[in-house]
Amino acid sequence: MSGLRIDHVGKTFGMFEALTDIDLDFPSGRFICLLGPSGCGKTTLLRVIAGLETPTTGRILLDGADITGMPAHRRGLGVVFQSLALFPHLSVGENIAYSLRIRGADLATRRRKAEELLALVHLPGVADRPISQLSGGQRQRVAIARALALDPRLFLLDEPLSALDAKLREAMQVELKLLQQRLGISTIVVTHDQREALTMADIVVVMDHARVQQVGPPLEIYRNPVNAFVADFIGTSNLLPGVADGQGLSIDGIQVAGARPHGLARGSKAAISIRPEEVVVHPAGEQGPNRLPAEVTFVRDLGASVEIMLACAGRELLAVTSPRERPDVRVGDRVVLELPPAACVVLPS
């Protein structure tokens, strides 16, 4: 079987449970993001895959072979650490070819490989420069090139872009994705940045409290979160509490249609999740299904979009629209919110 299998892996440190029954299958050639808040277990899982930590329970299989007990240096993986861990006393080329030197490759081979990888990461002609002369983004590319020097079976990156400024970070997200597509190498990135995961990943693994909460393509997770944590963590979501009825939820006595999740009994507490871009703001008094009264509390024009904060059903909600479709509303205006049924996801409380 080709790909990575994480077979019911658990990891404890003394009494602390860092990973709980992680069971995942990833086909070869995919870009995977482990996403979650600090302390959720994502870096521990990456270290277990890399062989830097030994699981307390479960197995790691790569291309059908059990590598759980295999030392890290024999797994054939490329790893980029959050700190990058570049050697300041070596040149750029020497950093990239360091693993080849350890393996006994001759100088000409090391030099040729370093030049090839520098061209691959769009840094030609800098092999002889000291690391201290590179910018943050250039150092990031050197760390990536060094991890690729041994043609790894699996590419692992732990918060690789966290130290970069926002603009460079977004550019590197695209570059890293394009590089992965060009090489076709299975890649796993740890991040707490939802935008980063949605930009790069083929598969997103959302984690919290040492457990996997949801796995799937980015848009599937964004549009159909399985619980309130995922809805709130992935992007921005409005959550409205209510009580389950025959068609969806009753919120403040107003029936809001939406698919009732399997196993949610009539009368049980639940919530509707709806993304801000799906909320439609109408003038006060307009009638129709799935509509709730609200009051405008704040309006912010961001140029490319307009954010409207609203008080509704005892909660603060956000509506986002384009400048062209911006409703004529001001702070203090009474309005009616439309929650389109197709955009409403009903979640257990």
Secondary structure, DSSP 8 states (H G I E B T S, - for coil): --SEEEEEEEEEETTEEEEEEEEEEE-TT-EEEEE-STTSSHHHHHHHHHTSS--SEEEEEETTEE-TTS-GGGS-EEEE-TT----TTSBHHHHHTHHHHHTT--HHHHHHHHHHHHHHTT-TT-TTSBGGGS-HHHHHHHHHHHHHTT--SEEEEESTTTTS-HHHHHHHHHHHHHHHHHHT-EEEEEES-HHHHHHH-SEEEEEETTEEEEEE-HHHHHHS-SSHHHHHHSS--EEEEEEE-SSEEEETTEEEE-B--TT--TT-EEEEEE-GGG-EEEETT---TTEEEEEEEEEEE-SS-EEEEEEETTEEEEEEE-GGG-----TT-EEEEE--GGG-EEEE-
